[in-house]
Amino acid sequence: MKMEKSGLVAISLLIVFLIGMSLWMIKPTEEVLSEAVEVAEQQFQQSAKDQNQQVDNFALYLPEGFEVEEQTVNNLILTKEKQKFILFYNALESQTSRLNYEAAKEELDHEWLVSFEDQDRFGYINIVEHEEQFEVQLGVGGVKVTTISDKSELEQDVIDMMDIANSIAYEETGAS
């Protein structure tokens, strides 16, 4: 009988420990969003990845697992597994353009709208929470990439999206 009680106590302690570890490892939404913004800025500061995909009007870098599902003159619909990413490209805008950022600023919900720039480029990220998912929009100049992301995938999606946006070859025919 004594053996059974000690086994029950050990199992109970193990369950409490596992629940405690699970709760400790779950990041609060605020922290996840803050880290996503930080990662976006870090990726923005990185050198552009070499283009590995040519589409009708431009070349770009697509991370592993991404495919071009559909394309029009200024848009690409990209997929990674079942997730869709929409890329908008405005060749008339330079890399320092703030047009997409200003449009995002006019939206009502832009609590997580952050911009960053260097002497040659302007970039931003805008994250809007929708229940358990996040609408992520980020851009560099006239390039904007948008998706719906889960909390667990947010950081990686931001990395991939900024790598894509940074990689698009610009022709210096655009305005600012």
PyMOL CGO cylinders between C-alpha atoms (Angstrom):
from pymol import cmd
from pymol.cgo import CYLINDER

trace = [
    CYLINDER, 0.00, 0.00, 0.00, 2.84, 2.36, 0.86, 0.3, 1, 1, 1, 1, 1, 1,
    CYLINDER, 2.84, 2.36, 0.86, 4.40, 1.65, -2.54, 0.3, 1, 1, 1, 1, 1, 1,
    CYLINDER, 4.40, 1.65, -2.54, 1.17, 2.60, -4.32, 0.3, 1, 1, 1, 1, 1, 1,
    CYLINDER, 1.17, 2.60, -4.32, 0.91, 5.93, -2.46, 0.3, 1, 1, 1, 1, 1, 1,
    CYLINDER, 0.91, 5.93, -2.46, 4.48, 6.90, -3.27, 0.3, 1, 1, 1, 1, 1, 1,
    CYLINDER, 4.48, 6.90, -3.27, 3.94, 5.97, -6.92, 0.3, 1, 1, 1, 1, 1, 1,
    CYLINDER, 3.94, 5.97, -6.92, 0.79, 8.08, -7.00, 0.3, 1, 1, 1, 1, 1, 1,
    CYLINDER, 0.79, 8.08, -7.00, 2.65, 11.00, -5.43, 0.3, 1, 1, 1, 1, 1, 1,
    CYLINDER, 2.65, 11.00, -5.43, 5.48, 10.66, -7.95, 0.3, 1, 1, 1, 1, 1, 1,
    CYLINDER, 5.48, 10.66, -7.95, 3.06, 10.59, -10.87, 0.3, 1, 1, 1, 1, 1, 1,
    CYLINDER, 3.06, 10.59, -10.87, 1.16, 13.59, -9.47, 0.3, 1, 1, 1, 1, 1, 1,
    CYLINDER, 1.16, 13.59, -9.47, 4.39, 15.55, -9.08, 0.3, 1, 1, 1, 1, 1, 1,
    CYLINDER, 4.39, 15.55, -9.08, 5.43, 14.62, -12.60, 0.3, 1, 1, 1, 1, 1, 1,
    CYLINDER, 5.43, 14.62, -12.60, 2.09, 15.81, -14.01, 0.3, 1, 1, 1, 1, 1, 1,
    CYLINDER, 2.09, 15.81, -14.01, 2.32, 19.10, -12.07, 0.3, 1, 1, 1, 1, 1, 1,
    CYLINDER, 2.32, 19.10, -12.07, 5.90, 19.54, -13.33, 0.3, 1, 1, 1, 1, 1, 1,
    CYLINDER, 5.90, 19.54, -13.33, 4.88, 18.92, -16.96, 0.3, 1, 1, 1, 1, 1, 1,
    CYLINDER, 4.88, 18.92, -16.96, 1.94, 21.32, -16.75, 0.3, 1, 1, 1, 1, 1, 1,
    CYLINDER, 1.94, 21.32, -16.75, 4.19, 23.95, -15.16, 0.3, 1, 1, 1, 1, 1, 1,
    CYLINDER, 4.19, 23.95, -15.16, 6.83, 23.52, -17.86, 0.3, 1, 1, 1, 1, 1, 1,
    CYLINDER, 6.83, 23.52, -17.86, 4.19, 23.76, -20.59, 0.3, 1, 1, 1, 1, 1, 1,
    CYLINDER, 4.19, 23.76, -20.59, 2.81, 27.00, -19.17, 0.3, 1, 1, 1, 1, 1, 1,
    CYLINDER, 2.81, 27.00, -19.17, 6.29, 28.40, -18.69, 0.3, 1, 1, 1, 1, 1, 1,
    CYLINDER, 6.29, 28.40, -18.69, 7.26, 27.64, -22.30, 0.3, 1, 1, 1, 1, 1, 1,
    CYLINDER, 7.26, 27.64, -22.30, 4.13, 29.21, -23.85, 0.3, 1, 1, 1, 1, 1, 1,
    CYLINDER, 4.13, 29.21, -23.85, 5.01, 32.75, -24.80, 0.3, 1, 1, 1, 1, 1, 1,
    CYLINDER, 5.01, 32.75, -24.80, 2.48, 35.51, -24.23, 0.3, 1, 1, 1, 1, 1, 1,
    CYLINDER, 2.48, 35.51, -24.23, 1.05, 37.00, -27.44, 0.3, 1, 1, 1, 1, 1, 1,
    CYLINDER, 1.05, 37.00, -27.44, 2.63, 40.38, -26.67, 0.3, 1, 1, 1, 1, 1, 1,
    CYLINDER, 2.63, 40.38, -26.67, 6.08, 38.77, -26.50, 0.3, 1, 1, 1, 1, 1, 1,
    CYLINDER, 6.08, 38.77, -26.50, 5.55, 36.83, -29.75, 0.3, 1, 1, 1, 1, 1, 1,
    CYLINDER, 5.55, 36.83, -29.75, 4.48, 40.01, -31.58, 0.3, 1, 1, 1, 1, 1, 1,
    CYLINDER, 4.48, 40.01, -31.58, 7.38, 41.99, -30.18, 0.3, 1, 1, 1, 1, 1, 1,
    CYLINDER, 7.38, 41.99, -30.18, 9.84, 39.31, -31.30, 0.3, 1, 1, 1, 1, 1, 1,
    CYLINDER, 9.84, 39.31, -31.30, 8.26, 39.22, -34.78, 0.3, 1, 1, 1, 1, 1, 1,
    CYLINDER, 8.26, 39.22, -34.78, 8.77, 42.97, -35.15, 0.3, 1, 1, 1, 1, 1, 1,
    CYLINDER, 8.77, 42.97, -35.15, 12.37, 42.65, -33.95, 0.3, 1, 1, 1, 1, 1, 1,
    CYLINDER, 12.37, 42.65, -33.95, 13.04, 39.81, -36.42, 0.3, 1, 1, 1, 1, 1, 1,
    CYLINDER, 13.04, 39.81, -36.42, 11.53, 41.86, -39.27, 0.3, 1, 1, 1, 1, 1, 1,
    CYLINDER, 11.53, 41.86, -39.27, 13.92, 44.72, -38.57, 0.3, 1, 1, 1, 1, 1, 1,
    CYLINDER, 13.92, 44.72, -38.57, 16.89, 42.36, -38.30, 0.3, 1, 1, 1, 1, 1, 1,
    CYLINDER, 16.89, 42.36, -38.30, 15.99, 40.72, -41.63, 0.3, 1, 1, 1, 1, 1, 1,
    CYLINDER, 15.99, 40.72, -41.63, 15.49, 44.15, -43.22, 0.3, 1, 1, 1, 1, 1, 1,
    CYLINDER, 15.49, 44.15, -43.22, 19.08, 45.03, -42.25, 0.3, 1, 1, 1, 1, 1, 1,
    CYLINDER, 19.08, 45.03, -42.25, 20.46, 41.84, -43.86, 0.3, 1, 1, 1, 1, 1, 1,
    CYLINDER, 20.46, 41.84, -43.86, 21.82, 41.73, -47.39, 0.3, 1, 1, 1, 1, 1, 1,
    CYLINDER, 21.82, 41.73, -47.39, 19.29, 40.64, -49.98, 0.3, 1, 1, 1, 1, 1, 1,
    CYLINDER, 19.29, 40.64, -49.98, 19.26, 36.94, -50.80, 0.3, 1, 1, 1, 1, 1, 1,
    CYLINDER, 19.26, 36.94, -50.80, 20.20, 35.96, -54.33, 0.3, 1, 1, 1, 1, 1, 1,
    CYLINDER, 20.20, 35.96, -54.33, 17.19, 35.63, -56.60, 0.3, 1, 1, 1, 1, 1, 1,
    CYLINDER, 17.19, 35.63, -56.60, 16.32, 32.03, -57.40, 0.3, 1, 1, 1, 1, 1, 1,
    CYLINDER, 16.32, 32.03, -57.40, 12.98, 32.54, -59.18, 0.3, 1, 1, 1, 1, 1, 1,
    CYLINDER, 12.98, 32.54, -59.18, 12.19, 34.46, -62.35, 0.3, 1, 1, 1, 1, 1, 1,
    CYLINDER, 12.19, 34.46, -62.35, 8.60, 35.54, -62.99, 0.3, 1, 1, 1, 1, 1, 1,
    CYLINDER, 8.60, 35.54, -62.99, 7.27, 37.58, -65.89, 0.3, 1, 1, 1, 1, 1, 1,
    CYLINDER, 7.27, 37.58, -65.89, 8.14, 41.04, -64.58, 0.3, 1, 1, 1, 1, 1, 1,
    CYLINDER, 8.14, 41.04, -64.58, 10.90, 40.56, -62.00, 0.3, 1, 1, 1, 1, 1, 1,
    CYLINDER, 10.90, 40.56, -62.00, 13.20, 38.15, -60.21, 0.3, 1, 1, 1, 1, 1, 1,
    CYLINDER, 13.20, 38.15, -60.21, 13.02, 37.29, -56.54, 0.3, 1, 1, 1, 1, 1, 1,
    CYLINDER, 13.02, 37.29, -56.54, 14.23, 34.90, -53.86, 0.3, 1, 1, 1, 1, 1, 1,
    CYLINDER, 14.23, 34.90, -53.86, 11.77, 32.23, -52.72, 0.3, 1, 1, 1, 1, 1, 1,
    CYLINDER, 11.77, 32.23, -52.72, 12.64, 30.32, -49.55, 0.3, 1, 1, 1, 1, 1, 1,
    CYLINDER, 12.64, 30.32, -49.55, 12.54, 26.53, -49.63, 0.3, 1, 1, 1, 1, 1, 1,
    CYLINDER, 12.54, 26.53, -49.63, 9.00, 25.18, -49.79, 0.3, 1, 1, 1, 1, 1, 1,
    CYLINDER, 9.00, 25.18, -49.79, 7.51, 28.26, -51.50, 0.3, 1, 1, 1, 1, 1, 1,
    CYLINDER, 7.51, 28.26, -51.50, 5.88, 27.95, -54.90, 0.3, 1, 1, 1, 1, 1, 1,
    CYLINDER, 5.88, 27.95, -54.90, 4.33, 30.46, -57.28, 0.3, 1, 1, 1, 1, 1, 1,
    CYLINDER, 4.33, 30.46, -57.28, 0.68, 29.47, -57.53, 0.3, 1, 1, 1, 1, 1, 1,
    CYLINDER, 0.68, 29.47, -57.53, -0.57, 32.35, -59.66, 0.3, 1, 1, 1, 1, 1, 1,
    CYLINDER, -0.57, 32.35, -59.66, 0.74, 35.58, -61.11, 0.3, 1, 1, 1, 1, 1, 1,
    CYLINDER, 0.74, 35.58, -61.11, -0.63, 38.74, -62.64, 0.3, 1, 1, 1, 1, 1, 1,
    CYLINDER, -0.63, 38.74, -62.64, 1.16, 41.89, -63.73, 0.3, 1, 1, 1, 1, 1, 1,
    CYLINDER, 1.16, 41.89, -63.73, 1.74, 43.22, -60.19, 0.3, 1, 1, 1, 1, 1, 1,
    CYLINDER, 1.74, 43.22, -60.19, 0.83, 40.30, -57.94, 0.3, 1, 1, 1, 1, 1, 1,
    CYLINDER, 0.83, 40.30, -57.94, 2.03, 36.84, -57.08, 0.3, 1, 1, 1, 1, 1, 1,
    CYLINDER, 2.03, 36.84, -57.08, 0.16, 34.32, -55.02, 0.3, 1, 1, 1, 1, 1, 1,
    CYLINDER, 0.16, 34.32, -55.02, 2.72, 32.16, -53.28, 0.3, 1, 1, 1, 1, 1, 1,
    CYLINDER, 2.72, 32.16, -53.28, 2.05, 29.00, -51.32, 0.3, 1, 1, 1, 1, 1, 1,
    CYLINDER, 2.05, 29.00, -51.32, 4.02, 27.20, -48.65, 0.3, 1, 1, 1, 1, 1, 1,
    CYLINDER, 4.02, 27.20, -48.65, 2.25, 23.96, -47.85, 0.3, 1, 1, 1, 1, 1, 1,
    CYLINDER, 2.25, 23.96, -47.85, -1.38, 25.17, -47.57, 0.3, 1, 1, 1, 1, 1, 1,
    CYLINDER, -1.38, 25.17, -47.57, -0.57, 28.73, -46.48, 0.3, 1, 1, 1, 1, 1, 1,
    CYLINDER, -0.57, 28.73, -46.48, -1.00, 31.54, -49.03, 0.3, 1, 1, 1, 1, 1, 1,
    CYLINDER, -1.00, 31.54, -49.03, 1.18, 34.63, -49.29, 0.3, 1, 1, 1, 1, 1, 1,
    CYLINDER, 1.18, 34.63, -49.29, 0.18, 37.54, -51.52, 0.3, 1, 1, 1, 1, 1, 1,
    CYLINDER, 0.18, 37.54, -51.52, 3.00, 39.61, -52.97, 0.3, 1, 1, 1, 1, 1, 1,
    CYLINDER, 3.00, 39.61, -52.97, 2.23, 42.98, -54.51, 0.3, 1, 1, 1, 1, 1, 1,
    CYLINDER, 2.23, 42.98, -54.51, 4.92, 44.67, -56.57, 0.3, 1, 1, 1, 1, 1, 1,
    CYLINDER, 4.92, 44.67, -56.57, 4.66, 48.27, -57.77, 0.3, 1, 1, 1, 1, 1, 1,
    CYLINDER, 4.66, 48.27, -57.77, 7.51, 48.96, -60.20, 0.3, 1, 1, 1, 1, 1, 1,
    CYLINDER, 7.51, 48.96, -60.20, 6.67, 52.67, -60.16, 0.3, 1, 1, 1, 1, 1, 1,
    CYLINDER, 6.67, 52.67, -60.16, 7.71, 52.94, -56.51, 0.3, 1, 1, 1, 1, 1, 1,
    CYLINDER, 7.71, 52.94, -56.51, 11.33, 53.07, -55.40, 0.3, 1, 1, 1, 1, 1, 1,
    CYLINDER, 11.33, 53.07, -55.40, 12.86, 51.17, -52.49, 0.3, 1, 1, 1, 1, 1, 1,
    CYLINDER, 12.86, 51.17, -52.49, 12.41, 54.26, -50.32, 0.3, 1, 1, 1, 1, 1, 1,
    CYLINDER, 12.41, 54.26, -50.32, 8.67, 54.53, -51.04, 0.3, 1, 1, 1, 1, 1, 1,
    CYLINDER, 8.67, 54.53, -51.04, 6.36, 54.89, -48.05, 0.3, 1, 1, 1, 1, 1, 1,
    CYLINDER, 6.36, 54.89, -48.05, 3.14, 54.39, -50.03, 0.3, 1, 1, 1, 1, 1, 1,
    CYLINDER, 3.14, 54.39, -50.03, 2.22, 50.96, -48.61, 0.3, 1, 1, 1, 1, 1, 1,
    CYLINDER, 2.22, 50.96, -48.61, 3.21, 52.02, -45.10, 0.3, 1, 1, 1, 1, 1, 1,
    CYLINDER, 3.21, 52.02, -45.10, 1.03, 55.14, -45.27, 0.3, 1, 1, 1, 1, 1, 1,
    CYLINDER, 1.03, 55.14, -45.27, -1.89, 53.02, -46.49, 0.3, 1, 1, 1, 1, 1, 1,
    CYLINDER, -1.89, 53.02, -46.49, -1.41, 50.66, -43.53, 0.3, 1, 1, 1, 1, 1, 1,
    CYLINDER, -1.41, 50.66, -43.53, -1.31, 53.66, -41.18, 0.3, 1, 1, 1, 1, 1, 1,
    CYLINDER, -1.31, 53.66, -41.18, -4.76, 54.73, -42.36, 0.3, 1, 1, 1, 1, 1, 1,
    CYLINDER, -4.76, 54.73, -42.36, -6.28, 51.43, -41.18, 0.3, 1, 1, 1, 1, 1, 1,
    CYLINDER, -6.28, 51.43, -41.18, -7.98, 51.51, -37.79, 0.3, 1, 1, 1, 1, 1, 1,
    CYLINDER, -7.98, 51.51, -37.79, -5.98, 48.70, -36.18, 0.3, 1, 1, 1, 1, 1, 1,
    CYLINDER, -5.98, 48.70, -36.18, -2.27, 49.34, -36.45, 0.3, 1, 1, 1, 1, 1, 1,
    CYLINDER, -2.27, 49.34, -36.45, -1.00, 48.78, -32.93, 0.3, 1, 1, 1, 1, 1, 1,
    CYLINDER, -1.00, 48.78, -32.93, 1.87, 46.66, -34.31, 0.3, 1, 1, 1, 1, 1, 1,
    CYLINDER, 1.87, 46.66, -34.31, 2.84, 48.92, -37.22, 0.3, 1, 1, 1, 1, 1, 1,
    CYLINDER, 2.84, 48.92, -37.22, 6.57, 49.60, -37.11, 0.3, 1, 1, 1, 1, 1, 1,
    CYLINDER, 6.57, 49.60, -37.11, 8.83, 51.10, -39.76, 0.3, 1, 1, 1, 1, 1, 1,
    CYLINDER, 8.83, 51.10, -39.76, 12.59, 50.93, -40.32, 0.3, 1, 1, 1, 1, 1, 1,
    CYLINDER, 12.59, 50.93, -40.32, 14.86, 52.49, -42.86, 0.3, 1, 1, 1, 1, 1, 1,
    CYLINDER, 14.86, 52.49, -42.86, 18.40, 52.93, -43.99, 0.3, 1, 1, 1, 1, 1, 1,
    CYLINDER, 18.40, 52.93, -43.99, 19.76, 55.38, -46.52, 0.3, 1, 1, 1, 1, 1, 1,
    CYLINDER, 19.76, 55.38, -46.52, 18.63, 53.28, -49.50, 0.3, 1, 1, 1, 1, 1, 1,
    CYLINDER, 18.63, 53.28, -49.50, 15.40, 51.62, -48.37, 0.3, 1, 1, 1, 1, 1, 1,
    CYLINDER, 15.40, 51.62, -48.37, 12.25, 51.99, -46.30, 0.3, 1, 1, 1, 1, 1, 1,
    CYLINDER, 12.25, 51.99, -46.30, 10.53, 48.99, -44.74, 0.3, 1, 1, 1, 1, 1, 1,
    CYLINDER, 10.53, 48.99, -44.74, 7.73, 48.23, -42.35, 0.3, 1, 1, 1, 1, 1, 1,
    CYLINDER, 7.73, 48.23, -42.35, 5.74, 45.48, -40.67, 0.3, 1, 1, 1, 1, 1, 1,
    CYLINDER, 5.74, 45.48, -40.67, 2.10, 45.59, -39.66, 0.3, 1, 1, 1, 1, 1, 1,
    CYLINDER, 2.10, 45.59, -39.66, 0.55, 42.79, -37.58, 0.3, 1, 1, 1, 1, 1, 1,
    CYLINDER, 0.55, 42.79, -37.58, -3.15, 42.66, -36.77, 0.3, 1, 1, 1, 1, 1, 1,
    CYLINDER, -3.15, 42.66, -36.77, -4.44, 40.02, -34.37, 0.3, 1, 1, 1, 1, 1, 1,
    CYLINDER, -4.44, 40.02, -34.37, -7.58, 38.11, -35.39, 0.3, 1, 1, 1, 1, 1, 1,
    CYLINDER, -7.58, 38.11, -35.39, -8.53, 35.72, -32.56, 0.3, 1, 1, 1, 1, 1, 1,
    CYLINDER, -8.53, 35.72, -32.56, -5.84, 33.00, -32.68, 0.3, 1, 1, 1, 1, 1, 1,
    CYLINDER, -5.84, 33.00, -32.68, -4.22, 34.12, -35.95, 0.3, 1, 1, 1, 1, 1, 1,
    CYLINDER, -4.22, 34.12, -35.95, -2.36, 37.16, -37.20, 0.3, 1, 1, 1, 1, 1, 1,
    CYLINDER, -2.36, 37.16, -37.20, -2.62, 39.10, -40.43, 0.3, 1, 1, 1, 1, 1, 1,
    CYLINDER, -2.62, 39.10, -40.43, 0.95, 40.02, -41.29, 0.3, 1, 1, 1, 1, 1, 1,
    CYLINDER, 0.95, 40.02, -41.29, 1.83, 42.65, -43.85, 0.3, 1, 1, 1, 1, 1, 1,
    CYLINDER, 1.83, 42.65, -43.85, 5.34, 43.80, -44.46, 0.3, 1, 1, 1, 1, 1, 1,
    CYLINDER, 5.34, 43.80, -44.46, 7.04, 45.69, -47.18, 0.3, 1, 1, 1, 1, 1, 1,
    CYLINDER, 7.04, 45.69, -47.18, 10.14, 47.23, -48.59, 0.3, 1, 1, 1, 1, 1, 1,
    CYLINDER, 10.14, 47.23, -48.59, 9.51, 50.20, -50.85, 0.3, 1, 1, 1, 1, 1, 1,
    CYLINDER, 9.51, 50.20, -50.85, 6.92, 49.25, -53.45, 0.3, 1, 1, 1, 1, 1, 1,
    CYLINDER, 6.92, 49.25, -53.45, 6.89, 45.58, -52.46, 0.3, 1, 1, 1, 1, 1, 1,
    CYLINDER, 6.89, 45.58, -52.46, 4.27, 44.31, -50.01, 0.3, 1, 1, 1, 1, 1, 1,
    CYLINDER, 4.27, 44.31, -50.01, 3.84, 40.73, -48.79, 0.3, 1, 1, 1, 1, 1, 1,
    CYLINDER, 3.84, 40.73, -48.79, 0.77, 39.64, -46.81, 0.3, 1, 1, 1, 1, 1, 1,
    CYLINDER, 0.77, 39.64, -46.81, -0.32, 36.40, -45.11, 0.3, 1, 1, 1, 1, 1, 1,
    CYLINDER, -0.32, 36.40, -45.11, -2.35, 34.99, -42.25, 0.3, 1, 1, 1, 1, 1, 1,
    CYLINDER, -2.35, 34.99, -42.25, -0.06, 33.34, -39.72, 0.3, 1, 1, 1, 1, 1, 1,
    CYLINDER, -0.06, 33.34, -39.72, -0.46, 31.18, -36.65, 0.3, 1, 1, 1, 1, 1, 1,
    CYLINDER, -0.46, 31.18, -36.65, 1.27, 32.24, -33.44, 0.3, 1, 1, 1, 1, 1, 1,
    CYLINDER, 1.27, 32.24, -33.44, 3.68, 29.31, -33.64, 0.3, 1, 1, 1, 1, 1, 1,
    CYLINDER, 3.68, 29.31, -33.64, 4.73, 30.16, -37.21, 0.3, 1, 1, 1, 1, 1, 1,
    CYLINDER, 4.73, 30.16, -37.21, 4.76, 33.95, -36.98, 0.3, 1, 1, 1, 1, 1, 1,
    CYLINDER, 4.76, 33.95, -36.98, 8.49, 34.46, -36.54, 0.3, 1, 1, 1, 1, 1, 1,
    CYLINDER, 8.49, 34.46, -36.54, 9.46, 32.13, -39.41, 0.3, 1, 1, 1, 1, 1, 1,
    CYLINDER, 9.46, 32.13, -39.41, 6.81, 33.64, -41.69, 0.3, 1, 1, 1, 1, 1, 1,
    CYLINDER, 6.81, 33.64, -41.69, 8.21, 37.12, -40.99, 0.3, 1, 1, 1, 1, 1, 1,
    CYLINDER, 8.21, 37.12, -40.99, 11.74, 35.94, -41.81, 0.3, 1, 1, 1, 1, 1, 1,
    CYLINDER, 11.74, 35.94, -41.81, 10.59, 34.36, -45.09, 0.3, 1, 1, 1, 1, 1, 1,
    CYLINDER, 10.59, 34.36, -45.09, 8.44, 37.35, -46.06, 0.3, 1, 1, 1, 1, 1, 1,
    CYLINDER, 8.44, 37.35, -46.06, 11.21, 39.88, -45.44, 0.3, 1, 1, 1, 1, 1, 1,
    CYLINDER, 11.21, 39.88, -45.44, 13.71, 37.73, -47.36, 0.3, 1, 1, 1, 1, 1, 1,
    CYLINDER, 13.71, 37.73, -47.36, 11.29, 37.72, -50.30, 0.3, 1, 1, 1, 1, 1, 1,
    CYLINDER, 11.29, 37.72, -50.30, 10.54, 41.47, -50.12, 0.3, 1, 1, 1, 1, 1, 1,
    CYLINDER, 10.54, 41.47, -50.12, 14.24, 42.37, -49.80, 0.3, 1, 1, 1, 1, 1, 1,
    CYLINDER, 14.24, 42.37, -49.80, 15.23, 40.25, -52.79, 0.3, 1, 1, 1, 1, 1, 1,
    CYLINDER, 15.23, 40.25, -52.79, 13.14, 41.77, -55.55, 0.3, 1, 1, 1, 1, 1, 1,
    CYLINDER, 13.14, 41.77, -55.55, 15.33, 43.42, -58.13, 0.3, 1, 1, 1, 1, 1, 1,
    CYLINDER, 15.33, 43.42, -58.13, 14.43, 47.07, -58.59, 0.3, 1, 1, 1, 1, 1, 1,
    CYLINDER, 14.43, 47.07, -58.59, 14.95, 49.08, -61.70, 0.3, 1, 1, 1, 1, 1, 1,
    CYLINDER, 14.95, 49.08, -61.70, 15.65, 52.68, -60.91, 0.3, 1, 1, 1, 1, 1, 1,
    CYLINDER, 15.65, 52.68, -60.91, 12.75, 53.96, -63.00, 0.3, 1, 1, 1, 1, 1, 1,
    CYLINDER, 12.75, 53.96, -63.00, 10.37, 54.42, -60.08, 0.3, 1, 1, 1, 1, 1, 1,
    CYLINDER, 10.37, 54.42, -60.08, 9.36, 57.50, -58.21, 0.3, 1, 1, 1, 1, 1, 1,
    CYLINDER, 9.36, 57.50, -58.21, 9.38, 57.81, -54.45, 0.3, 1, 1, 1, 1, 1, 1,
]
cmd.load_cgo(trace, "trace")
